[in-house]
């Protein structure tokens, strides 16, 4: 199923804007994917905002394989970014510490 950010007090888009560290990329291949391990070592977690038409999803790329899956072109508009792990651990993100540990983050 995956791991998704579902903020309790704001929209996914606003949550991402408030917690973003660095730039947002429209292509995973040029910057986001090659630096996956560097981000994780720095305490950052790659996320991707996906436009599914009727709704958006803010997915956590909890592994290099998950990041590659989201990086594939599939016709959906996507924004790739990184956020600090601690903001995902906060229950207000809709993720929480237990889920992060369960996914090995």
Buried (B, 14 or more C-beta within 10 A) or exposed (E): EEBBBEBEEEEBEEBBEEBBBEEEBEEBEEEBBEBBEEBBEEEBBBBBBBEEEEEBBBBBBBBEEBBBBBBEEEEEEBBBBBBBBEBBBBEEBBBBBEBBEEBEB
